[in-house]
């Protein structure tokens, strides 16, 4: 199951990054943010499963990260605070800066989980 979560997370992150490769006026920011957010949930979930900790796919990022931090203090370096209470409205997720920020957080999460 962990491998499947990692593969899914990598696919979601790739989708987010591919969307950002389009001309700026064609980028669907909401799609980038949603894919990056879902990738982060999958990365954190795969780490927890690798460490025999069950999690719900509906868990919020704050709880997932807290559980990861209790296992490995390196996760204290990972700042995902902007994702703790995301409002998935078009207004919030409709900027290129937000899209870039979400993908950067997903990349950092990927690096943290893959370094294991």
KETISE-136950 format. One record per residue (C-alpha): x, z, y. Coordinates in steps of 0.5 Angstrom, whole numbers, padded with zeros to 4 digits, always signed. Layout:
<node u="X" w="Z" v="Y"/>
...
//
This chain:
<node u="+0000" w="+0000" v="+0000"/>
<node u="+0006" w="+0002" v="+0005"/>
<node u="+0009" w="-0005" v="+0004"/>
<node u="+0002" w="-0008" v="+0006"/>
<node u="+0001" w="-0004" v="+0012"/>
<node u="+0008" w="-0006" v="+0014"/>
<node u="+0007" w="-0014" v="+0013"/>
<node u="+0000" w="-0013" v="+0017"/>
<node u="+0003" w="-0009" v="+0022"/>
<node u="+0009" w="-0015" v="+0023"/>
<node u="+0003" w="-0020" v="+0023"/>
<node u="+0000" w="-0017" v="+0028"/>
<node u="+0006" w="-0016" v="+0032"/>
<node u="+0008" w="-0023" v="+0031"/>
<node u="+0001" w="-0025" v="+0034"/>
<node u="+0002" w="-0021" v="+0040"/>
<node u="+0008" w="-0024" v="+0041"/>
<node u="+0006" w="-0031" v="+0040"/>
<node u="+0000" w="-0030" v="+0045"/>
<node u="+0005" w="-0028" v="+0050"/>
<node u="+0009" w="-0035" v="+0049"/>
<node u="+0004" w="-0039" v="+0052"/>
<node u="+0004" w="-0041" v="+0059"/>
<node u="+0002" w="-0035" v="+0063"/>
<node u="-0005" w="-0038" v="+0065"/>
<node u="-0007" w="-0039" v="+0058"/>
<node u="-0005" w="-0032" v="+0055"/>
<node u="-0011" w="-0028" v="+0052"/>
<node u="-0008" w="-0021" v="+0055"/>
<node u="-0014" w="-0017" v="+0051"/>
<node u="-0012" w="-0020" v="+0044"/>
<node u="-0004" w="-0019" v="+0046"/>
<node u="-0006" w="-0011" v="+0047"/>
<node u="-0011" w="-0011" v="+0041"/>
<node u="-0006" w="-0014" v="+0036"/>
<node u="+0000" w="-0009" v="+0039"/>
<node u="-0005" w="-0003" v="+0038"/>
<node u="-0007" w="-0005" v="+0031"/>
<node u="+0001" w="-0006" v="+0029"/>
<node u="+0003" w="+0001" v="+0032"/>
<node u="-0003" w="+0004" v="+0028"/>
<node u="+0000" w="+0000" v="+0022"/>
<node u="+0007" w="+0002" v="+0023"/>
<node u="+0006" w="+0009" v="+0024"/>
<node u="+0001" w="+0009" v="+0018"/>
<node u="+0006" w="+0006" v="+0013"/>
<node u="+0011" w="+0011" v="+0015"/>
<node u="+0006" w="+0017" v="+0014"/>
<node u="+0005" w="+0014" v="+0007"/>
<node u="+0012" w="+0013" v="+0005"/>
<node u="+0012" w="+0021" v="+0006"/>
<node u="+0006" w="+0022" v="+0002"/>
<node u="+0002" w="+0024" v="+0008"/>
<node u="-0005" w="+0021" v="+0008"/>
<node u="-0008" w="+0018" v="+0014"/>
<node u="-0015" w="+0015" v="+0016"/>
<node u="-0014" w="+0008" v="+0019"/>
<node u="-0019" w="+0010" v="+0025"/>
<node u="-0014" w="+0016" v="+0027"/>
<node u="-0012" w="+0016" v="+0034"/>
<node u="-0005" w="+0014" v="+0036"/>
<node u="-0003" w="+0021" v="+0038"/>
<node u="-0005" w="+0024" v="+0032"/>
<node u="-0001" w="+0019" v="+0028"/>
<node u="+0005" w="+0020" v="+0032"/>
<node u="+0004" w="+0028" v="+0032"/>
<node u="+0004" w="+0027" v="+0024"/>
<node u="+0010" w="+0023" v="+0024"/>
<node u="+0014" w="+0027" v="+0029"/>
<node u="+0013" w="+0033" v="+0024"/>
<node u="+0016" w="+0029" v="+0019"/>
<node u="+0022" w="+0026" v="+0023"/>
<node u="+0024" w="+0029" v="+0030"/>
<node u="+0027" w="+0022" v="+0032"/>
<node u="+0019" w="+0020" v="+0033"/>
<node u="+0020" w="+0025" v="+0039"/>
<node u="+0024" w="+0019" v="+0043"/>
<node u="+0018" w="+0014" v="+0042"/>
<node u="+0013" w="+0014" v="+0048"/>
<node u="+0006" w="+0012" v="+0046"/>
<node u="+0002" w="+0016" v="+0051"/>
<node u="-0001" w="+0010" v="+0055"/>
<node u="-0004" w="+0009" v="+0048"/>
<node u="-0007" w="+0016" v="+0047"/>
<node u="-0014" w="+0014" v="+0050"/>
<node u="-0014" w="+0007" v="+0051"/>
<node u="-0020" w="+0004" v="+0054"/>
<node u="-0021" w="-0003" v="+0051"/>
<node u="-0025" w="-0006" v="+0057"/>
<node u="-0023" w="-0012" v="+0059"/>
<node u="-0021" w="-0009" v="+0066"/>
<node u="-0016" w="-0005" v="+0063"/>
<node u="-0013" w="-0010" v="+0058"/>
<node u="-0013" w="-0016" v="+0062"/>
<node u="-0006" w="-0016" v="+0065"/>
<node u="+0000" w="-0019" v="+0063"/>
<node u="+0004" w="-0012" v="+0065"/>
<node u="+0000" w="-0009" v="+0060"/>
<node u="+0000" w="-0014" v="+0055"/>
<node u="+0008" w="-0014" v="+0055"/>
<node u="+0008" w="-0006" v="+0055"/>
<node u="+0004" w="-0006" v="+0049"/>
<node u="+0008" w="-0011" v="+0045"/>
<node u="+0014" w="-0007" v="+0048"/>
<node u="+0011" w="+0000" v="+0045"/>
<node u="+0010" w="-0004" v="+0038"/>
<node u="+0017" w="-0007" v="+0038"/>
<node u="+0020" w="+0000" v="+0039"/>
<node u="+0015" w="+0003" v="+0034"/>
<node u="+0017" w="-0002" v="+0029"/>
<node u="+0024" w="-0001" v="+0030"/>
<node u="+0023" w="+0007" v="+0029"/>
<node u="+0019" w="+0006" v="+0022"/>
<node u="+0024" w="+0000" v="+0020"/>
<node u="+0030" w="+0004" v="+0021"/>
<node u="+0028" w="+0009" v="+0015"/>
//
